[in-house]
């Protein structure tokens, strides 16, 4: 049997049953899981890891040339504390030095990289390096440091599922970064026996879900909740030390239950938890983490799009509690939403208490009926910060009562209204455009825009001249008028070239610094459609692991009639693919279309809901435009990724 430190031989050999399976075009995770369940050798396990990580080999062949990295001594000291094997020490040290040199990064003690490499040492240097790189980019969250973003997110996950335990740890100032850094950084290697790590990693990778690290951490805490809650006399450091060591006690026979429980919690967590933060936590793209006030969030925020799919996502269905004033609720609300006026907390405490009891009874009733998908509470406000202060008080009231599954709708009713923009009367109940505050605001905005658009060429020139007055204030009025008029005409010429219309025949938007803008969308172009008979069915996971796919983002495509279609946006260096998921075939989808970046004419986002993105592409006739609309969480991350692939315009 292959032992740690022994490399898989590279000489030619007859392919085994597993190698034939992994090399076949119809190989699936399900088939690999079935094969694994029948028992495998350590060598076969490593082959499965390589396939799951998308590693088919390595272009790095020179592992003999010494590398003198500036942190060599730090690496050696840390590696020597992890293993007594000379072969493992030399291999791990060499790979870490190569990685740090290639990435132009420093090695910091305790970063977890050495632990991640240890289970990979039976592989060749090249394969171990490739697997290590894939694990770091696909499964180890970024920003794993004190007060790091992954730990703020994990705290919200714990609060969602076990508010009592979360409150206890908060009271003790024992925050997730104190006890779970080592778990996330090393993928739970810690001090576990290597056989336990190998089994855990295999089951973990077979799920294909990098957020499994969060759910595994949740399982550890919930399973130890009685022990933790009895540590009421311990201080923060003592609790953190005890909790940190919990995974070290795992045995190999615990792994199946460990993973099963993690999947259980995953199925009962809002999909926003993974969809909204995947691109920010995982991958190597140089993007800025944009979690907003996540560390200050009262409870888990979710996307309003989830509230429109009550039967789409197994395990989570919502009892929406609309916390706007009654007059706003009566002017339009989500069908089935329960109304709770937060003002009654101050003006009529008895009515407030009665309404809260009704909400809890409704929630507990579905729980007792074992309809576990229907007892998740989502509190919706107006989307106006000043009005939603009372909403936070209401949600805090429920959390104080140790109520599970509490969330808030991100940006509230305004976001919902924006999402249903093309189908308001069908998507909302009792919608009254004359009384709806968002409709009134939109009407006012349209009037203002209309008034601004009435400006004549002369007034444009006057405005431009006025803005230049300070720069030319010593010149005569006659000179200023001529200069303003000239610049005004140049501005109109330039502006005409910066917008693609039906009469435009030049290349789109290559005179602009950026094809992405936030503003009111141009909705006068027809929306592109796809022929149902021209579908190319694919396995989404298999496609996402192709080397040419550089980034992928969960999104929802919005049709012209307002319907939402869960999709995946995949980016190569030259094309953007949109893959629509098939509801009747989980894990599968079809390619709606692919578009070269060179045909992008414009990308716009609405001011009031920047996650609703409109993309316009120039067709082959170089005149007409096709329009596609998407709901993309953290859309700025996606648009930045797209912009990075758009080629610069040639000078010629």
Secondary structure, DSSP 8 states (H G I E B T S, - for coil): ---TT-----S-----HHHHHHHSTT--HHHHHHHHHT---HHHHHHHHHHHTT----S-----S----TTHHHHHHHHHHH---HHHHHHHHHHHHHHHHHHT----TTSSHHHHHHTTTTS-HHHHHHHHHHHHHHTS-S--STT-HHHHHHHHHHHHH-HHHHHHHHHTT--HHHHSHHHHHHTT-TT--HHHHHHHHHHHHHHT-TTHHHHHHHHHHHHTHHHHHT-TTS-HHHHHHHHHTGGGG--GGGHHHHHHHHHHHHHTS-THHHHTTHHHHSSS-------TTGGG-SSEEE-GGGGG-TTTSTT--EEEEE-S-HHHHHT-EETT-EE--TTHHHH-HHHHHHHHHHHHHHHHHHHHTT-GGG-EEEEE--S-TTTTHHHHHHHHHHHHTT-SSEEEETTHHHHHHHHTTTSHHHHEES--TTT-HHHHHHHHHHHHHHHHHT--HHHHHHHHHHHTTTTSTTS-HHHHHHHHHHHHHHHHHHHHHTS--TT--S-TTTTSS-SEEES-----S-B----GGG--EEEHHHHHTSTT--EEEEEEEE-TTS-EEEEEEEE-SSEEEEEEE-TTSTTEEEEEEEEEGGGEEEEEE-SS-TTEEEEEEE-TTSS-EEEEEEE-TTHHHHHHHHHHHS------
